[in-house]
Structure formats: C-alpha cells, structure tokens
Amino acid sequence: MFATPSERFMFGDSGVCAKNQKFGQATSIAEFFADQPIDGILGMAFTSLAVDSITPPFITASPQLDHPYFTVWFTHKGAAEDVVGGMFTYGGLDAVHCSPTTTWIPLSSATYFQFTINGVSAGSYSSTEKSEVISDTGTSLIAGPSGPIGGIAKALGGKYNSGEELWYVDCKAQVPNVTYTISGNKYDLTQSTMIVPSGEGNTCILAIFEFGGGGFGPSWILGDPFIRQYCNTYDVGAKRIGEESIAGSRWNPLEARWSHPELMTPTAAPQVVIYHALARSLVANRGAARSCARSRRRDRSGPFPKPSVVGARHN
C-alpha cells in the first residue's frame, strides 16, 4: 500500500512523522517474540544494517529535529505492571533524568551502534583485551564471550544453570562492581544493576550470559542493564554514542502532565520528547531472560539476524 498525504509513520503522539516510510512485513519471527506484547520491531540504527537498505524511520524524520540523535533512559522497576519503565527523547538530550555532561564515543562501525571497549574487570577478574561492542535496547541482559563472562560470573559468586543457560546468585549477595573501560573512562555497573530478581524466592539472575558471534560482528552486547546504569544517546548524524550518568532524582513522567505541562505537550519547537510507559520489565522476567539468551546463542553469524520480508512497502 502506498502512502497518501494523510498517512504518516509517527513517533508516538509527538507530531514528528516519517513521510512515505517503507517497512517490511515479516513472514516469521523468533521464538523469543512469540509471547511478547509487541506488533513489530522499530529499527533505530543505520541504513547499512536495514533490510534492502531501506532508510530507517528515525533517519527519515531526523531533519525535523534539533539534533539527529535520541536519548534512552531506563528505570529500575523489576517485574511490575503498568509502571513507567523509561523514556525516549528524540532530537535532544534527556535533561530530566540524565546528567548534563555527555561523554561522546566514536563508533567503530555505523551499522549497529558499535564501538570499542579497552577491557572489563570485576573483583579478582580483569581483562585488558580490546573488543567490539554494541549498545542495544532490545537485549535484556549483557552478552559477552564465554571467557570473560565466566570470569565475571565467578568473581560475582554466580552458579551456572546449563539447562537455562543463565548464572544465578543469592539475591542478598554482596557483589563487586563490573567495570568497563571505554575510551579511557571507567563505567561501573553496580550490584543493583547486576543482580536481577528471578521471581523465585531468594534466587536472582546475574545480568550476563554467554554470546558466541562465531568470529563475525561484535563480541559484546551492552543491553538493558548498561542502559539502566547510564543514559545512552545515539547520534546517527555524527556517528557516535554518548554516555550520561543517571540523574539523582527519580522524576515520574506521568506526573509531568500537571507539574511540567510544557514537556508533555507538542509545540512548534523541533525538539520532541516522548514518554513510554512500559507494561512490564522484561529484564526481571526469568523466562524472557532465558529466551533472550538462547535466541542470541543460536545466531552464530552476529547478534541480530535480518528478518525475512515480503517486499518493502510504503506505510
């Protein structure tokens, strides 16, 4: 179906539209998505990664914005229903939830949002090996090579469950920080980030799993736990990623309708802020974490297989 002047791809109710946007219809989906309350996947990376080199919606719409980037903030909510789980800010930084200081990291590949880390450590474990990583909002845990993941898990006192392909730890365990070195800066993932409730008593999940890329693509996926610790800004224009500390306040976007109406109402200004109230947190769901780990493990050609599509159409 071809677009008419009244049909647009809109980012929420923001008023920012990608006109005549092409999209692909999937003929099959991964097992992981079968029970998830979603209707599709909105790719936010680069054209070079897109099926049939179709321009992604955010890149199509970016000329309407103040800046060609978006910022993601996630909360620590656990497996909760009908709560605010985070916020996407299109066209600017998140001045409410994230610190005003952004450390920009150049991308090593403008396909995924891919960059280089210079090492990782946790307690008695340390590695200074350079590795390629990507930041991905669609991966519930942190994925990495078996060697470093095993070293981190051991340092954190984790016990491996081969049937579920996950590491477990006592929920009350005191664990050291997991620290990534990126462009000379240290990024700590604290205990509250690394220990995830499983929903089964005092047994928790370590927020890591083994990922094998088969020698292709990045070695690590810095998924939702990393983004809950640090706001991430994805710049498609300058081909870089920004890291910001989470601000001290835990402001509730739903309350902003009354206390900060200017942030909730679209205006003529190009910068648009959109709030997403997530139905639940997948990272705290044992089944979702297990499915995520297995689906990533099965794909040996890289972290994200391209979906099968039936042509490209206009929306």
ZALUM-794480 format. One record per residue (C-alpha): residue number from 0; x, y, z. Coordinates in steps of 0.1 Angstrom, whole numbers, plus 2048, in hexadecimal, padded with zeros to 3 digits. Layout:
NUM,X,Y,Z
...
REM end
This chain:
0,800,800,800
1,80E,822,7F7
2,80C,840,80E
3,7F3,85C,808
4,7F9,87F,815
5,7E5,876,835
6,7F9,857,83D
7,819,85A,852
8,830,846,868
9,82E,859,889
10,843,856,8A8
11,828,852,8C2
12,812,871,8C4
13,830,888,8BF
14,826,897,89E
15,848,88C,88F
16,841,878,870
17,855,863,857
18,843,86A,837
19,83F,84E,81D
20,852,836,833
21,859,814,825
22,856,7F5,83C
23,859,7D0,839
24,840,7B5,842
25,84F,798,855
26,845,775,84A
27,854,765,869
28,860,771,88B
29,878,764,8A5
30,86A,74E,8C1
31,873,769,8DA
32,859,781,8CD
33,83C,768,8CC
34,82E,772,8EE
35,839,796,8EF
36,81F,7B2,8ED
37,82D,7C2,8CE
38,822,7C7,8AA
39,844,7CC,89A
40,867,7D8,89D
41,872,7FC,897
42,896,7FC,88C
43,8A8,81B,898
44,8CB,815,88A
45,8DA,81C,867
46,8CE,817,844
47,8EC,7FF,83D
48,8DD,7E6,855
49,8B9,7E9,849
50,8A9,7CE,833
51,8AB,7D9,80E
52,8BD,7F8,81A
53,89C,809,823
54,8A1,82A,835
55,897,825,85A
56,87A,83C,866
57,88F,850,87F
58,8A8,859,864
59,88B,862,84D
60,87C,879,867
61,89D,887,876
62,89D,8A7,860
63,87F,8B2,874
64,892,8B1,895
65,8AA,8C8,8A7
66,8C5,8AC,8A6
67,8C7,88B,894
68,8C9,876,8B3
69,8B3,867,8CE
70,8B8,85F,8F3
71,8AD,841,906
72,8A7,83F,92B
73,89B,820,93D
74,88F,81B,961
75,896,800,97B
76,872,7F4,97F
77,874,7CE,97D
78,856,7B8,973
79,83C,7D3,978
80,81C,7D9,966
81,810,7FA,959
82,82D,80F,965
83,844,827,953
84,861,813,946
85,875,82E,935
86,876,84A,91B
87,882,851,8F8
88,88B,874,8F0
89,88C,87B,8CA
90,8A1,898,8BD
91,8B4,8A0,8DD
92,8C1,896,8FF
93,8AC,88C,91D
94,8B1,8A9,934
95,899,89B,94E
96,8A7,878,955
97,8CB,87A,948
98,8E8,88F,953
99,8F1,8AD,93D
100,914,8A0,935
101,916,889,917
102,935,875,90F
103,935,86F,8EA
104,944,84E,8DC
105,94B,84B,8B7
106,93B,82D,8A6
107,953,813,897
108,937,808,87F
109,918,81B,875
110,903,7FC,871
111,8F8,7F4,894
112,902,80E,8AE
113,924,7FD,8B0
114,943,809,8C3
115,962,7FC,8D4
116,968,7F3,8F8
117,98B,7F1,906
118,984,7D8,921
119,96D,7CB,93C
120,972,7C2,961
121,95F,7B6,97F
122,96E,7AE,9A1
123,98B,796,99B
124,985,793,976
125,994,7AC,95D
126,999,7AD,937
127,9A9,7C8,922
128,9A0,7B8,901
129,991,7D1,8E8
130,96F,7C5,8DB
131,954,7D2,8C5
132,932,7D8,8D7
133,910,7E5,8CE
134,8F6,7F8,8E3
135,8D4,7E7,8DE
136,8B3,7F0,8EF
137,8A5,7CF,8E3
138,8BC,7B7,8F6
139,8B0,7B1,91A
140,8D2,7A9,929
141,8F6,7AF,921
142,905,796,909
143,92A,78E,904
144,944,773,8FB
145,944,754,911
146,967,75B,921
147,95F,77E,92E
148,93B,775,937
149,947,757,94B
150,962,76C,95C
151,949,787,966
152,930,76D,972
153,94A,75C,988
154,954,77D,997
155,930,785,99F
156,92A,762,9AE
157,913,756,993
158,908,732,98E
159,901,727,96A
160,8E1,715,960
161,8E8,703,940
162,8C4,6FC,939
163,8BA,720,93A
164,8DC,72E,92E
165,8DC,748,949
166,8F1,750,968
167,8DF,752,98A
168,8E8,762,9AB
169,8D9,768,9CD
170,8C4,787,9CC
171,8D4,794,9EB
172,8F8,78E,9DF
173,910,7AB,9E1
174,922,7AC,9BF
175,93D,7C2,9B1
176,937,7DB,995
177,93C,7D0,971
178,951,7EB,961
179,955,7F1,93B
180,971,807,92E
181,966,81C,910
182,97B,837,900
183,98F,83A,920
184,971,83E,937
185,964,825,951
186,93F,81B,950
187,934,808,970
188,916,7F1,970
189,90B,7EE,995
190,8FB,7D3,9A9
191,8D8,7E0,9A3
192,8DE,7DD,97D
193,8EF,7BC,97D
194,8D7,7A9,993
195,8B5,7A4,983
196,897,794,996
197,88C,773,987
198,86A,772,997
199,874,753,9AA
200,87B,75B,9CE
201,89E,765,9D7
202,8AD,759,9B7
203,8B8,774,99F
204,8C7,776,97C
205,8E8,785,974
206,8E2,79E,957
207,8FA,78C,940
208,8FA,76F,927
209,912,75F,90F
210,910,76A,8EB
211,922,75B,8CD
212,925,770,8AE
213,939,755,89B
214,954,76E,893
215,93C,786,882
216,930,7A7,88E
217,934,7B5,8B2
218,93F,79F,8CF
219,929,7B1,8EA
220,906,7BE,8EC
221,901,7D9,907
222,8DC,7D4,90B
223,8C2,7E2,923
224,8D7,7DE,944
225,8F1,7F6,936
226,8D6,80F,92A
227,8C5,80E,94D
228,8E7,818,95C
229,8EF,833,941
230,8D9,847,92A
231,8E3,840,906
232,8E0,859,8EA
233,8E1,84C,8C7
234,8EE,865,8AD
235,8E7,85A,889
236,8F4,87B,87B
237,917,87B,88B
238,919,855,88D
239,920,854,8B2
240,910,849,8D3
241,90E,85E,8F3
242,90E,852,917
243,8FF,866,933
244,8FB,85D,958
245,8D8,859,965
246,8CC,878,977
247,8C6,875,99C
248,8A0,87C,99A
249,887,862,990
250,86E,878,97F
251,84E,868,974
252,845,872,950
253,820,86A,956
254,81F,885,971
255,82E,89E,959
256,80C,8A4,948
257,804,8BB,966
258,826,8C6,973
259,838,8CA,952
260,81D,8CD,937
261,836,8DE,91F
262,849,8BD,91D
263,82A,8A8,915
264,81A,8BE,8FB
265,828,8BE,8D7
266,831,8E2,8CC
267,83F,8F2,8AD
268,862,8EC,8BA
269,874,8D1,8A6
270,881,8BE,8C5
271,867,8A4,8D0
272,865,891,8F0
273,851,870,8F0
274,849,85C,90F
275,844,837,90F
276,832,825,92B
277,83E,802,929
278,826,7E6,932
279,840,7D2,944
280,866,7CD,947
281,872,7B0,932
282,894,7B0,943
283,885,7A5,963
284,872,788,953
285,884,768,955
286,873,759,937
287,87A,777,921
288,89F,778,92C
289,8A3,753,924
290,892,756,902
291,8A8,775,8FA
292,8C8,762,903
293,8BF,744,8EE
294,8B4,758,8D0
295,8D4,76C,8D0
296,8E8,74B,8D5
297,8D8,73B,8B7
298,8E1,757,89F
299,906,750,898
300,909,76A,87B
301,905,788,891
302,8EE,796,8AC
303,8D0,79E,897
304,8C4,78A,879
305,8B2,79D,85E
306,88E,793,85C
307,87D,784,83E
308,868,79E,82D
309,84E,79E,812
310,859,7BB,7FE
311,85C,7DF,80A
312,83D,7F3,80B
313,832,817,813
314,820,81D,834
REM end
